[in-house]
Amino acid sequence: MYKPPLADYQNLLTQYAGDHKEYDLATMQQFLQAVGKFSQERLWPTNKIGDQEGIIYNPSEHSVSVPKDFHECYKIICDNGYTSTALDPKYGGGGGPWVLHHIISEMLASGNLSLSTCPMLTNGAVTTLIANASDSLKEQYIEPMVSGKFSGSMCLTEPQCGTDLGLIKTLAEPKDDHYLITGQKIWITFGEHDLSDNIVHLVLAKTPNAPDATKGISLFLVPKYLPDGNRNLVFCGGVEHKMGQHASPTAVLNLDKAQGWLVGEERHGMKCMFEMMNPARIGVGVQGLAVSEAAYQLAFDFASQRRQSRSLDPKQQDQGHTADIILVHPDIKRMLLIIESTNYAMRHLIAYCGYHQDQNNLDIVDLLTPIIKSYVTEQSLDNVSLAMQLMGGMGYVQDGLCEQLYRDGRITMIYEGTNGIQALDLIGRKIAKDQGKSLMRLLKHLKPPKDIEALINQANTTLLQNTQNPSIIAAIAPSYLKLLAISIQYCLITQDNHAADSLKTFYTDYILPETKLYLDQIQKGSSSLLDHQKYL
Amino acid sequence: MYKPPLADYQNLLTQYAGDHKEYDLATMQQFLQAVGKFSQERLWPTNKIGDQEGIIYNPSEHSVSVPKDFHECYKIICDNGYTSTALDPKYGGGGGPWVLHHIISEMLASGNLSLSTCPMLTNGAVTTLIANASDSLKEQYIEPMVSGKFSGSMCLTEPQCGTDLGLIKTLAEPKDDHYLITGQKIWITFGEHDLSDNIVHLVLAKTPNAPDATKGISLFLVPKYLPDGNRNLVFCGGVEHKMGQHASPTAVLNLDKAQGWLVGEERHGMKCMFEMMNPARIGVGVQGLAVSEAAYQLAFDFASQRRQSRSLDPKQQDQGHTADIILVHPDIKRMLLIIESTNYAMRHLIAYCGYHQDQNNLDIVDLLTPIIKSYVTEQSLDNVSLAMQLMGGMGYVQDGLCEQLYRDGRITMIYEGTNGIQALDLIGRKIAKDQGKSLMRLLKHLKPPKDIEALINQANTTLLQNTQNPSIIAAIAPSYLKLLAISIQYCLITQDNHAADSLKTFYTDYILPETKLYLDQIQKGSSSLLDHQKYL
């Protein structure tokens, strides 16, 4: 069964939030316990129900209904403000630290990933509206979004474009104070559902005669229901049949002169969208960690109960049984330790990012965002797979619960910008663009030991040697991201007094050496990659 | 769409089979083309049907039916002897080389993994019956099994034991010329189905007063239908609901004084079972590679068609379109090259094992078996995940076909002995037991370059230093297996004139450095692993 790791959470809160103007530490800890209890006792049992029942799409009404239990849970989340702890109190948010927000989000997503995705997206939408929307839009939409009465969606992708948004065709024609928007959007998470009274779609579109590529894109607020209560002309045309997250609708949305209101300036859509996307990307990293944590709990429980073979260490043999719990076997320990130590490190990384969000060190947050989205989701899914492996046949059948975590979690490596895109974002927009200044500020704050500093410098040297060759830089990017992720996490956990020494030693001896592999790939692996005949 | 890589296959046949007493090279190549066409055109379309329809269990009849299309395909496989090419001609087999068999098996499993599992198990059962059964049993059962009229199953696991078969409770009481067998077996792949006229279960059980642990185990042949045509008392009590392989039944079998005949000597059951398990373990490695190959084909097709963003290299920009095919992007090349180069290397490893099977170099085959089962399935599933990643959202939805390959293939890392067990088998039964002599013979044959030899020696030194501490040896085992796998594959592909130079260079620069990580883990990672407080 899933049990939230409250001791780790409390350590991170103490370390990275401390007493806060809106919440003192004791209040935050009470809050954590309440959310933990809710996630364990209410959300977790709904997770399998969601997988088996899934959503129901009604084509004649263009509507989607989610499982009944989800409505009750969503109401509890909203009534208790579980997902708005860090939002502006002016709109009903808690005004608390981001560290607290990330920890709560992790627990909710461990309990039920599909359901937790809905408020995660709403949060991102609120962030960009607060930063960019007109006062009138703010007044109408933000408070009900913060309370969960309305939810938010992000409408970027079209059939011909996902990664490359410059190819967007959706058209926004000005009319009176608003625009009429026509086009098709696909892969829209929670783009249609019956959890909230209204859905606030944030839609990328081009105004007539806008320039090509991304500089012609604007952002529009397109509500499912108009302020007068009438249905807007944005309808769900179908839902995807996915590997997992069966209870989280992924909608096709058809807009046929739907009414939309401009958010921010015309042709500044990408900038505004990134203000939604960046917190959502951190949120996706949190989702990855959340499934990895739930998988760890399942695997640890299994390893503590299943008896199979004798311990190789005579002292560990339990004479009351004909076999020992499998937790005594070295390979089982190995698998659990990989999961436990990397979960610990990733959680630390996310809390550390939350700290910089709270301190308004936005360049460091921007740098950490693609690392969290990409590294955390990838390592987390590896961890879920390891947990499945540890559980043997039980890991592969539905009764074991772990296989659902894999299927549900796998999308985190893909949505909100694939992990490959994150690596390009890191190396292009976050490192090269300011000549590594943000990275230097981060390292100054982290105080890495000499060997880690040397490692990062070696990686950077290869980058600098290839500034004239963007293909090589792009080929290097994924290994560079992982090298940086592990180095940062290594600094964080070795400086953490709360972490067990054996956990630190394991991380140092078993995980940290991965960085050498990535350095090899950075230094040598790119040219053969680009030269392969078959792909020229 | 799946297209078999016939050029690679032909290269391996030429290299490792040559002209053979039963088949000359030209005949084998014709055979390959026929199987390839069948797999691509007939099997592949049934794969999704199998996933969606699944098997149907009828509790009142204790019966399982597989999708209708599977019956037709199974008949073609049997009528053409596709799965019996390497079996003894005395019983209707083709008597051909194992290299040919592995290549055909790969194609069949790429086309439809669930269906291909049935003849794979039958093959394993035939192997142990030929080696161990009485003449009377051979006469009754082997020919119809070789032809596919009867299928085989392997009944090892019980609720309280999978890995640790010493805990088996199923009882075999002698009666006349046979035994009456009572107990419950679980996780029995194709333990019940309607593809063949009869199912020959090979069942591990203990005779009365047999000693504890595995030395008390005997092997029995328990047919679903008795020689007189009556139903034997072995009934399917249910089927598992799995992550994938929905069309491959995983049965609970209840035996209630079912009639069984001893195979081999009493209390020699484990030895006989391993004669079934070893070819099946190689077969599972082939299954892993098969899904990785199918995934590669899907990803390559996707990358060659999907247009998104401009190439960073102006020479590669296609002016006829507003975006380039994603195959031009370095990160896409990187993902494809990891899959392509490791698939190539793994296929080579399996063919090389087939060569030693044909040469009757059984110690080398025994050594390679756990490496193939474990390394190939793990790398293959990583590859399927990479293919899914490359395909973005399409990788995650059912229409993209790739997610099914992941779900279906994931069990290969678990069944026929989990990958952790393979590592212990390698290091304990295959290396330590003969003081590394088989490994030395293998290396002599492989002729590794000096640096690879030094690497393997370093790993062996750590093993030798810890012979008195089995826990450390066990902790080291998984990294040791991977180090050896990559080293062997590196030797094989760098010496292969057929492989593209850029593929070899990529493997050398990007994949081979993994061995250094594994060496680090071998040398440093085991003590902290064993010392972690939480798991003591």
Interface residues (C-beta under 8 A of the other chain):
Chain A: T157 Q160 C161 G162 T163 D164 G166 L167 W187 E240 H241 K242 M243 G244 T250 R307 Q308 S309 L312 D313 T322 A323 L327 V328 H329 P330 D331 I332 K333 R334 M335 L336 L337 E340 L381 S385 M388 Q389 G392 G393 G395 Y396 V397 Q398 D399 E403 Y406 R407 R410 I411 M413 I414 Y415 T418 N419 G420 A423 L424 P470 S471 I472 A474 A475 A477 P478 A500 S502 L503 T505 F506 T508 D509 Y510 P513 E514 K516 L517 D520 Q521 K524 G525 S526 S527 S528 L529 L530 D531 H532 Q533 K534 Y535
Chain B: T157 Q160 C161 G162 T163 D164 G166 L167 I186 W187 D212 E240 H241 K242 M243 G244 T250 R307 Q308 S309 L312 D313 T322 A323 L327 V328 H329 P330 D331 I332 K333 R334 M335 L336 L337 E340 L381 S385 M388 Q389 G392 G393 G395 Y396 V397 Q398 D399 E403 Y406 R407 R410 I411 M413 I414 Y415 T418 N419 G420 A423 L424 P470 S471 I472 A474 A475 A477 P478 A500 S502 L503 T505 F506 T508 D509 Y510 P513 E514 K516 L517 D520 Q521 K524 G525 S526 S527 S528 L529 L530 D531 H532 Q533 K534 Y535
